[in-house]
Amino acid sequence: MTEYNYDEDVAIDPDNILEEWLELSSKFFNYAKAIADIEKEVQQIWEKKKTIKAQLVAEAKEQGAKNDADREAYYRPHPEYQKATQNLIDIQHERDLITAARDSFYRKEKGLEGASVIMMKTELYMEGRKDIQIPGGKRITSILKDKKATERRSRRTR
């Protein structure tokens, strides 16, 4: 199975907005395909688990299990059944993670749209840029400082 870097795939790199936008649909498709592949695997594991249960219930009946509680007490702690159950839990967890990452691409798309609008406005209305580092290694452009300074200068000249 392919390894995914969920945090990296859904994060937005402010220095590469165009590249992020261009890669978005292919990443979305890769995650959608992975979900379909995992869903197939979930069904296969589920069927295997049901087969193991049926075999163990038959064994329990042969050994004298008289009711459903006796049969369940036989198959539930059985190592084969436990392994199949754990495999199903693991693959469902993986499916849930990939689904959450795929769904976050909708939010990433909106974030990229918003970032591109902000960047266009910034480029149009600012002559000089001042970069500010903020926690997490992100960089923003100081718009408000320059805008306030420009407003103060224009009020003085009136």
N, C-alpha and C positions, 0 to 999 in steps of 0.2 A: 504494500500500500504506500502511496505517496505521502511524504511528510509535508506538513503545511506549517508556515510561520504566520499564525493568525495575527499577532500584534503588528508585524511588519506589513502584511498584506492589507490591513485595514487602515493603517496610519497614513497621514498625508504629509508628504515632504514639501514644505513651502518653497523650496528652491527648484522643484521640478513639477510644477502644477500641470503643465502640458503633458509631460510624459506619464504622470499619474493618471490623467484623464484618458490618454490613449490606451493605457494598459487595463483600464477598469473593466471593459466588457470581456476581455479574454480571461482575466482573473475570475470574474463572476461566472463565466461558462465553466472554467476548471472546477470551481467549487460546486456548481450545479451538477456537473458530471460525477464528481466524487460522491455527492449525496445519493445519486441514482445507483452508483456502484455499491455503496455501503448499504443502501436499502435492500438491494438484491442479496447481499451477504447476510443481513439481518434475517431475511426470510429463510435462507438456507439453514442458518443456525437454529432458527425457531423450529423448522421441520425436523432437524436432527434431534433437537431436545425432545420433541413430541415422540419421535421413534424410540429414543432411549427410554422415555417414560413408559411407553406401551410395552416394551420388552421387560422392563423391571416390574410392571404391574402383573404381567403374565407369570413371571418368576414368583412373585409374592403369592399369587393364587395357588401355584403349584406347591408352595411351602405352607399352605394352609391359612393364608390371610382371609378372614371371613367378611370384612367390610371395607369401606373406603378408607377409614381411618387407619386400619391395619396396613392396607396397601400403600398409603401415603407415607406411613412410618417406615416402610421398607425402601421406597424409591428416593425419598427426599435426601437422606444422608448418604446415599450411594455416591462414590467418587465420580463415576461417569456423569451422573445427573448434575452433580455440583459443578463439574468442569463445564458442562454445556451451559448451565445457568450463568456462570461467571463470564464465559465467552459472549453470551448474549448481552449481558450488562455492559461489558467493555465496548462492544461494537455499537450499542445504542448510545453510549456516552460519546464516542467518537463522532457518530452521526449528528448528535446534538451540538457539538462544538463546531463542526463544519457548517451546519445550518445557521448557527448564530453568526459565524463569520460571513457567510453568503448574504444573510439579511442585513448585515452592517454595511454592505456595499451600497445600499440605497442611501444611507446616511453619508457615506463617503462621497457619493455623487453630488449630493446637495452641498456638502462642505467644499468640494472642488469648485462648484458653480459660484458659491459665495466668495471663496478665496480669489477666484479669477476676476470677479467684479471689483472687489476691494483693490486688487493689484492694478487693474486698469485705471481706477479712480486715482490711486496713489501716483501712478506714473503720469497721469494727466495734470494733476494739481500740485505736484511737488517738484521744486527745482532740485534741491539737495536732499539726500536721504541720510538719516541717522539710524544706524542699526542698534537695537537694544537686545541684549541677551536676557532671557527669562528662564526660570527653573525648568529643567527637562530638556535643555539644549535647544529650545525653540528660539527663533529670531523674529522680532517684529520691527516694523518701521515706525518711528516716532512721527505720527501725523499731528496729534493734538498740540504738542509743544510748538511746532512750526506754525500751525494755524493760529494759535493764540498770539504768538509773537507778531505775525503778519497783521492780525486784527488790531493790536495795540499800536503798531506803527501807522496803520491807515487812519486810526482815530486821531492821532497826533497831528497828522498833516492836513486834517480838515479844517 
